[in-house]
Amino acid sequence: MDFPNQPPPFEGFNLFDVDIALREAVTRDAAQWAVPQLRAWGETLGSPDTYALADAANRNVPVLRTYDRRGERLDEILFHPAWHALMRLAAEAGEHCAPWRTPQPGAHAARAAGYYLHAQVENGTQCPLTMTYASVPVLARHAPQGGADWMSRILANDYDSRVLPIAQKRAALIGMGMTERQGGSDVRANITRAEPDADGAWRISGHKWFFSAPQCDAHLVLAQTAAGLGCFLMPRVNPDGERNAIRINRLKDKLGNRSNASAEVEFDRALAWPVGPADRGIATILEMVQYTRLDCVIGSAGIIRAALASALHHARQRTTFGRRLAEHPLMANVLADLALESEAALLLAMLLARASEADAEPSLRAAARIVTPAAKYWVCKRAIAATAEAMEALGGNGYIEENPLPRLYREAPVNSIWEGSGNIVCLDVGRAIRRESDAVDALQVLIAGARGANGHYDRRAAMLDSTLRAAHADGSDGRRIAQAVAVTVAAAQLIRHAPPEVADAFCNSRLAEDAFAGAAFGTLPDTSRAARLLERALA
Ligand SMILES: Cc1cc2nc3c(=O)[nH]c(=O)nc-3n(C[C@H](O)[C@H](O)[C@H](O)COP(=O)(O)OP(=O)(O)OC[C@H]3O[C@@H](n4cnc5c(N)ncnc54)[C@H](O)[C@@H]3O)c2cc1C
């Protein structure tokens, strides 16, 4: 029986087909070849079965099994079958490795599109997939020892959750361990120590306070050496089949990201192999962080998109005061505003994915050194606000755990915290501006190229140079600068690639000198084109 005025859940749609801006971006970014697989992925992800898996994986959180029945240490994580089913789907889609496994034009764009679709349905599973994807350039560059071919297992489009030495596995996943009790942002404060052992192996003793996906086959771990902070590949199981000396003390009880296991661990002379020079650990791991930050942007864009799609789907069917919700001018303002935020976030994510391509223009790569931390700051922050607003569009139902909004809302802040919390990435923006003049020049070129289409944009673009030059050396205005960069670049991308009504509505609401704009969604100064914006937002 159909209950009157209770819209069905947003399920059973092909998430790729209903997303006009994504389809355009994929074609534009040379990934037309990926359309059939993305369409299949959008169909799988949008099905009620996959939403049910996502729900089950988050309701039945992973459990730590410290000992086996005989009292032997196990340090294993028990996951609900839904977790494994989702991991298998994503690994077979190559989310952890595809651009490295098959380098080709548009490879990172295609992977970004797939990751963006996945982010709309379940986020915890994305943590090990991201860390594995980000580890590949580091492991390829430094080729650590380890008695087996790690790379062929990492590049397998397969999922193998068995606890075995790497030589016996079909596929492998990689995590990263940097954060300690006394410091996460300031990893130089790490106290965990590494000492050389025989045959190129090292032994690591100490702890990590956050160690996500401890079930991964290995982690890239930072530890102090006599020469300085080094980076090491620490296997979960040693080549001889013994479990490595990694004790899982407990799993974190987290606000969101609950399907994923995040552990506190101790190392008791755990085996590891150096990755890069013993004193270059931060530089080594920073290469990885560049890709994990990219995924924070793509993932947060996906969260915004999921929130928007749910809200719009609901508002098109729910009636209040004799009209569809979406037809009420003030609700249309809110939804159109969310749609602008969503498309802007997507275009920023796709721009950064393009900058990762093997054939990316050098100037785009240079600009990305500023735009990546700026977008990481801004898009992750906007996801927090957007999920709250979308929840409200569903009224009381939005607050109820039977629909995905509460989970998206709880998930949103974590992308802003890990891989460089808000202030840290804003300080990175400032450092890049002060030290890397080629990156600033490239950013200026990127922004100047979109001039001439919108007066507010042109005025902001002209001001950006002086805004960057006036950046305070102490970083105190870091958030203002990062926001200015992210919003202006997003506007440039919309001017280049979105219909004029989208780009104008974004510029007029985000770049005009209106002190109220942006404080909350639903404050667009002009909604005469809202219906057009909403048609585009969800086909
Ligand atoms: C769910 C979850 C999973 C995680 N998984 C992992 C993992 O797998 N591996 C891993 O290594 N870490 C992981 N982390 C840890 C995460 O990366 C850190 O929490 C994060 O880097 C911040 O470090 P911290 O917690 O020590 O906070 P702090 O470094 O103490 O920072 C606290 C706040 O102060 C701000 N701050 C710090 N320094 C400055 C400054 N100079 N100026 C202005 N503001 C500043 C920061 O931006 C932050 O907002 C995870 C965290 C969470 C929540």
The ligand as a Tripos MOL2 file, in Angstrom:
@<TRIPOS>MOLECULE
LIG
   53    58     1     0     0
SMALL
NO_CHARGES

@<TRIPOS>ATOM
      1 C1         38.2170    8.1730   12.0170 C.3       1 LIG1
      2 C2         39.6500    8.5290   11.9820 C.ar      1 LIG1
      3 C3         40.5340    7.6600   11.3800 C.ar      1 LIG1
      4 C4         41.8970    7.9840   11.3210 C.ar      1 LIG1
      5 N1         42.7560    7.1110   10.7150 N.ar      1 LIG1
      6 C5         44.0840    7.3920   10.7030 C.ar      1 LIG1
      7 C6         45.0170    6.4880   10.1240 C.ar      1 LIG1
      8 O1         44.6480    5.4630    9.5670 O.2       1 LIG1
      9 N2         46.3250    6.7960   10.1670 N.ar      1 LIG1
     10 C7         46.7770    7.9290   10.7530 C.ar      1 LIG1
     11 O2         47.9730    8.1670   10.7550 O.2       1 LIG1
     12 N3         45.9150    8.8070   11.3210 N.ar      1 LIG1
     13 C8         44.5910    8.5650   11.2940 C.ar      1 LIG1
     14 N4         43.7110    9.4530   11.8700 N.ar      1 LIG1
     15 C9         44.2380   10.5690   12.6170 C.3       1 LIG1
     16 C10        44.1050   11.9040   11.9310 C.3       1 LIG1
     17 O3         44.8820   11.9540   10.7700 O.3       1 LIG1
     18 C11        44.5100   12.9460   12.9850 C.3       1 LIG1
     19 O4         43.5040   12.9360   13.9710 O.3       1 LIG1
     20 C12        44.6680   14.3310   12.4080 C.3       1 LIG1
     21 O5         45.7980   14.3440   11.5820 O.3       1 LIG1
     22 C13        44.8150   15.3980   13.4870 C.3       1 LIG1
     23 O6         45.7970   15.0370   14.3970 O.3       1 LIG1
     24 P1         45.4840   15.0680   15.9750 P.3       1 LIG1
     25 O7         44.2520   14.2610   16.1990 O.co2     1 LIG1
     26 O8         46.6990   14.6710   16.6870 O.co2     1 LIG1
     27 O9         45.1260   16.5680   16.2820 O.3       1 LIG1
     28 P2         46.1510   17.7710   16.5590 P.3       1 LIG1
     29 O10        47.3450   17.6270   15.6970 O.co2     1 LIG1
     30 O11        46.3490   17.9060   18.0050 O.co2     1 LIG1
     31 O12        45.2980   19.0060   16.0220 O.3       1 LIG1
     32 C14        44.1020   19.4450   16.6950 C.3       1 LIG1
     33 C15        43.5450   20.6450   15.9670 C.3       1 LIG1
     34 O13        44.4990   21.6850   16.0160 O.3       1 LIG1
     35 C16        44.7330   22.1960   14.7170 C.3       1 LIG1
     36 N5         46.1370   22.5980   14.6500 N.ar      1 LIG1
     37 C17        47.2240   21.8300   14.8310 C.ar      1 LIG1
     38 N6         48.3370   22.5480   14.6650 N.ar      1 LIG1
     39 C18        47.9550   23.8100   14.3580 C.ar      1 LIG1
     40 C19        48.6340   25.0230   14.0380 C.ar      1 LIG1
     41 N7         49.9610   25.0670   13.9330 N.pl3     1 LIG1
     42 N8         47.9130   26.1290   13.7880 N.ar      1 LIG1
     43 C20        46.5670   26.1000   13.8300 C.ar      1 LIG1
     44 N9         45.8750   24.9980   14.1140 N.ar      1 LIG1
     45 C21        46.5440   23.8460   14.3580 C.ar      1 LIG1
     46 C22        44.3950   21.0610   13.7560 C.3       1 LIG1
     47 O14        43.9890   21.5580   12.4850 O.3       1 LIG1
     48 C23        43.2550   20.3850   14.4870 C.3       1 LIG1
     49 O15        42.0450   21.0090   14.1500 O.3       1 LIG1
     50 C24        42.3490    9.1670   11.8970 C.ar      1 LIG1
     51 C25        41.4440   10.0510   12.4990 C.ar      1 LIG1
     52 C26        40.1130    9.7320   12.5370 C.ar      1 LIG1
     53 C27        39.1550   10.6830   13.1840 C.3       1 LIG1
@<TRIPOS>BOND
     1     1     2 1
     2     2     3 ar
     3     2    52 ar
     4     3     4 ar
     5     4     5 ar
     6     4    50 ar
     7     5     6 ar
     8     6     7 ar
     9     6    13 1
    10     7     8 2
    11     7     9 ar
    12     9    10 ar
    13    10    11 2
    14    10    12 ar
    15    12    13 ar
    16    13    14 ar
    17    14    15 1
    18    14    50 ar
    19    15    16 1
    20    16    17 1
    21    16    18 1
    22    18    19 1
    23    18    20 1
    24    20    21 1
    25    20    22 1
    26    22    23 1
    27    23    24 1
    28    24    25 2
    29    24    26 1
    30    24    27 1
    31    27    28 1
    32    28    29 2
    33    28    30 1
    34    28    31 1
    35    31    32 1
    36    32    33 1
    37    33    34 1
    38    33    48 1
    39    34    35 1
    40    35    36 1
    41    35    46 1
    42    36    37 ar
    43    36    45 ar
    44    37    38 ar
    45    38    39 ar
    46    39    40 ar
    47    39    45 ar
    48    40    41 1
    49    40    42 ar
    50    42    43 ar
    51    43    44 ar
    52    44    45 ar
    53    46    47 1
    54    46    48 1
    55    48    49 1
    56    50    51 ar
    57    51    52 ar
    58    52    53 1
@<TRIPOS>SUBSTRUCTURE
     1 LIG1         1 GROUP 0 **** ****
